[in-house]
Amino acid sequence: MGSAQPKQFLLLGGRPLLMYSIEAFYRFDARIPITVVLPGDQSGCWEQLCRKYGFDVPHKLEAGGGTRFGSVQNGLRGLAGSGLVAIHDGVRPLIQPDTIARLFAEAAIHSSAIPVISSTDSLRWQDDQGNRPIDRSHVRIIQTPQIFDLDQLREAYLQPYQPSFTDDASVWEQAGNPVHLAEGHPSNLHPRPEGRD
């Protein structure tokens, strides 16, 4: 986002982005436990922001790892029981509770639900042979929250890390589990600074 401040702490409508993401899950179901995984050196800043903005939605903090893979592993270790788990990018603040509900319902049937939207951009494949157009009707843009059977996801995260693990669905699939694609929503945006992932 072009800022030295972590993007999950940038303000939207006068409050940090991350607060909106947490509230969406709380509005979906106030009984579900919410875990926020942050780099260890950001937990103090987050706690200060919660006090400053009077943010009192119940949640617990877990320290992140050196990669997204490691951070999810740490978050999973802190969860008890079985059922379904949703993993969401905290900087997708516009996720709506009705979308979360629909994804949980699909994951209850298929053991996973990965929200996707169609690409409206023109796409090209480039390799050392040159480049060529891609039929965008076959391309899907991946969103979060990605929802999984918790026991199966824990087992998937016992695998060694691979650079190809760009999201939780890729970890899930590498463990031999089918990925169920579900309808996402165009407003479920993930802001990205130019030139960076």
C-alpha positions in Angstrom: 0.0 0.0 0.0 3.1 2.2 -0.1 3.2 2.7 3.6 5.7 1.8 6.3 2.8 0.8 8.6 1.6 -2.8 8.2 -1.4 -2.7 5.8 -3.7 -4.4 8.2 -3.3 -1.4 10.5 -4.0 1.2 7.9 -7.2 3.1 8.4 -10.5 2.7 6.5 -13.3 4.9 7.6 -11.3 5.9 10.6 -10.4 2.5 11.9 -7.8 -0.2 11.1 -8.6 -2.6 8.3 -8.2 -5.6 10.4 -11.0 -4.6 12.7 -13.6 -4.9 9.9 -12.4 -8.4 9.0 -12.7 -9.6 12.6 -16.2 -7.9 13.0 -17.5 -9.7 9.9 -16.8 -13.1 11.5 -18.2 -12.0 14.8 -21.4 -10.8 13.1 -21.6 -14.1 11.3 -21.5 -16.0 14.6 -20.5 -14.4 17.9 -19.9 -17.9 19.4 -17.0 -18.9 17.1 -13.5 -18.5 18.5 -11.5 -15.9 16.5 -7.7 -16.1 16.3 -5.6 -13.3 14.9 -2.1 -14.3 13.8 0.4 -11.4 13.7 4.2 -11.1 13.6 5.3 -11.1 17.2 6.6 -7.5 17.0 3.1 -6.3 15.9 1.1 -7.6 18.8 1.8 -4.6 21.1 0.8 -2.2 18.4 -2.4 -4.1 17.8 -3.3 -4.1 21.5 -2.7 -0.4 21.6 -5.0 0.1 18.5 -7.7 -2.0 20.2 -7.6 0.3 23.2 -7.5 3.4 21.2 -10.5 2.5 19.1 -12.4 0.7 21.8 -12.3 -2.5 19.9 -13.7 -5.3 22.1 -14.6 -8.1 19.8 -13.3 -11.2 21.6 -10.2 -12.8 19.9 -6.9 -14.2 20.8 -3.5 -13.5 19.4 -1.0 -16.0 18.0 2.5 -15.2 16.8 3.1 -15.5 13.1 5.8 -17.6 11.5 8.5 -16.7 8.9 6.1 -17.5 6.0 2.3 -17.6 5.5 2.6 -21.3 5.8 4.3 -21.0 9.2 1.8 -18.5 10.4 -1.1 -20.7 9.6 0.6 -23.6 11.3 1.0 -21.5 14.4 -2.7 -20.5 14.3 -3.8 -24.1 13.9 -1.8 -25.2 16.9 -3.8 -22.9 19.0 -7.2 -24.3 18.0 -9.0 -27.0 19.9 -11.6 -29.6 18.8 -12.8 -30.5 15.4 -15.2 -29.0 12.8 -14.6 -26.3 10.2 -12.0 -23.5 10.2 -11.9 -20.4 8.1 -8.6 -18.7 7.2 -9.0 -15.1 6.1 -6.6 -12.4 5.0 -7.1 -9.6 7.6 -6.7 -7.0 4.8 -9.9 -8.1 3.1 -12.1 -5.8 5.2 -15.2 -5.9 3.0 -16.1 -9.6 3.5 -19.7 -9.9 4.4 -21.3 -12.3 7.0 -23.7 -13.7 4.4 -20.7 -14.7 2.2 -19.1 -16.3 5.2 -22.3 -18.2 6.0 -22.6 -19.5 2.4 -19.0 -20.6 2.4 -19.3 -22.5 5.7 -22.5 -24.2 4.3 -20.6 -25.4 1.2 -17.6 -26.5 3.2 -19.9 -28.6 5.5 -20.8 -30.6 2.4 -17.5 -30.7 0.5 -14.9 -30.4 3.4 -13.6 -27.2 1.7 -14.8 -24.0 0.2 -12.5 -21.7 -1.7 -14.2 -18.5 -2.9 -13.4 -17.5 -6.4 -14.4 -14.8 -9.0 -14.0 -14.8 -12.7 -11.3 -12.6 -14.3 -12.5 -9.6 -16.2 -8.9 -8.8 -17.3 -7.3 -9.9 -20.6 -4.6 -12.5 -19.7 -1.5 -13.8 -21.5 0.8 -16.7 -20.6 4.5 -15.9 -20.9 7.4 -18.4 -20.9 10.7 -18.9 -22.7 8.8 -19.8 -25.9 7.1 -16.4 -26.0 3.6 -15.4 -25.0 0.1 -16.2 -26.0 -3.4 -15.3 -24.9 -5.3 -17.2 -22.2 -9.0 -17.9 -22.4 -10.1 -16.0 -19.3 -13.3 -18.0 -19.1 -11.2 -20.8 -17.6 -9.4 -18.6 -15.0 -10.6 -18.0 -11.5 -9.2 -15.4 -9.0 -8.8 -16.9 -5.5 -10.1 -15.0 -2.5 -10.4 -15.7 1.3 -11.8 -16.9 3.6 -10.8 -20.4 2.6 -12.7 -22.9 4.8 -11.7 -26.4 5.5 -12.3 -29.4 7.7 -10.0 -28.7 10.6 -8.7 -32.2 11.2 -7.8 -32.6 7.5 -6.2 -29.2 7.4 -4.1 -29.9 10.4 -2.8 -33.1 8.7 -2.2 -31.1 5.5 0.0 -28.7 7.4 2.2 -31.5 8.6 3.8 -31.5 5.1 7.2 -29.8 4.6 6.9 -26.2 3.3 7.1 -25.8 -0.5 7.4 -22.5 -2.4 4.3 -23.4 -4.4 2.1 -23.1 -1.2 0.8 -19.6 -2.1 -2.5 -20.2 -0.1 -4.1 -22.7 2.1 -5.9 -24.4 -0.8 -2.5 -25.3 -2.4 -1.4 -26.9 0.9 -4.8 -28.8 1.2 -4.6 -30.0 -2.4 -0.9 -31.2 -2.2 -2.1 -33.4 0.7 -4.4 -35.2 -1.7 -7.7 -33.3 -0.8 -10.0 -32.0 -3.5 -10.5 -28.3 -3.7 -14.1 -27.2 -3.9 -14.5 -23.8 -5.6 -17.3 -21.6 -4.4 -18.7 -18.3 -5.6 -16.8 -15.3 -4.1 -17.8 -11.7 -4.3 -16.1 -8.9 -6.3 -16.3 -6.5 -3.4 -14.1 -8.8 -1.3 -11.0 -6.9 -2.2 -7.4 -7.4 -1.2 -5.4 -4.2 -1.6 -1.9 -4.7 -2.8 0.9 -2.2 -3.1 2.2 -1.9 -6.6 5.0 -4.3 -7.4 4.5 -6.5 -4.4 2.5 -9.6 -3.4 
